[in-house]
Amino acid sequence: NLLRAREPPQPAFPHHEYQLSPPITTTTTPVVSSILKLSRDQLNILKGKSKEDGNTINYSTYEMLAAHIWRSVCKARGLPEVQETRLYIPINGRSRLQPPLPPGYLGNAIFSTIPKALAGDLVSKPTWYAANQIHNAIARMDNEYLRSALDYLKLQPDLNALVPGAHTFGCPNVGINSWAKFPVYDADFGWGRPIFMRPGWIIYEGLAIIIPSSTNDGSLYLKMALPPHHMKLFQEFLYDI
């Protein structure tokens, strides 16, 4: 087994990503799932915001986009300034482990990282503030941290209790999964390249998926699930770049 806990398990971090943060609101209103396009120009403007207020750190397009989505959801939900909000990000551990897993490894090597912040800080500070939280959370996912996560999971009595779901991404939290680098448009099964790919439906409120463009024009698509009254506001904030 290439991916297993140490013997004996030696978790060295608290691993808050596996500790539940119950939603502050529960709603019976069905969520709506929308697909929103962000052009190359919009993404470039967003990335340029990393230089606001004298910041000198360059953040990736993903980090700035995820930060903008996180902020926009907080605004749409009207969260109190002192409300803590978590962003759940899946991380591929294959190349982060030492030694790296073989390229053909088909087992589950997905870990999670969760930047946290107060809603008031996300909304009032520049977009790069949220991007910095995301950047640091991703950078922390090195071999030592991932090995500790495996050990932590080994010690849990019920792994089913840790499976993400509606309780994970609900208000005030958000989940963002990026498929932007998946080579989905190279999947030619004999009748040509795909025209457009998207997930059929997102059932969990607060979950977002970033989707690549089929035309390689530098744009991205966002599939987002929110209650209808939040979705309308979210779209307004998302395009206010």
Phi, psi and omega in degrees: 000119183281341186230096181209164180288160175283161177239116355283162178299140183225065179298132184249359181228157182288338177054064178296340181296340179255008178253124189295142172239094187302143177297149180276344178225146172238135183230143175265359178290126178299143178279155171251146183242116185244149173252124185236132182263138174239119184285167176302317180297317179297319179293323178293320177298317180296316179296326179295339179291350177293347181262003182293151176055032174078009178296139183246001181270132176273123176254150182289164176301318179299314183298319180288322178292315178299320178298317180295320177297313181301312179298317183295322177294317178300318178295315182297326180280345181064042184292145174299151183301327185269005181281124174285139177229142180248145173245118180268124182233121174285141183233130175280116184272358188304312183269351182271337177284153177235119357290156179297153175289150179301149180305329182270009180295123185256001179287173180282111178239032181264124176249177179231145170231148185225092167298143181232150178197164172279139181303321180298322178291318180298318185284322187272336183265165180301160181302327182293342175298313177294321179298326179293320177298319180293314180302313182293322180294321179288319181298332180292342187278067178261184184302317181299317182290318182292322176296321177297321179297318177299319179294319179300315181294325179300329184272355183279134183288334184217098181292335178298331180289347183260000182291128180296151179192204181301327181288344183276312190260356181295163180309126019260012187266169181217149172235134179231120179244124182260122172255015190299331183257006177290132181279050186294332183274004171265000184277077179264112181263018175116349180238024176103169180291153175299147178274318181201137179238140174200155171291143184295320183199149173244118186269347185259125176297133178092002181259136181231147177230126177270128189240139179287161176274145180281346186257002181054037181264010179086359179272166175225156175246149178237123173258120188228141178241124179209161171299151185306318183291334176276327183297318181301314179292321181301316180299321179297315181290324181299319183271001174270076187261000000 
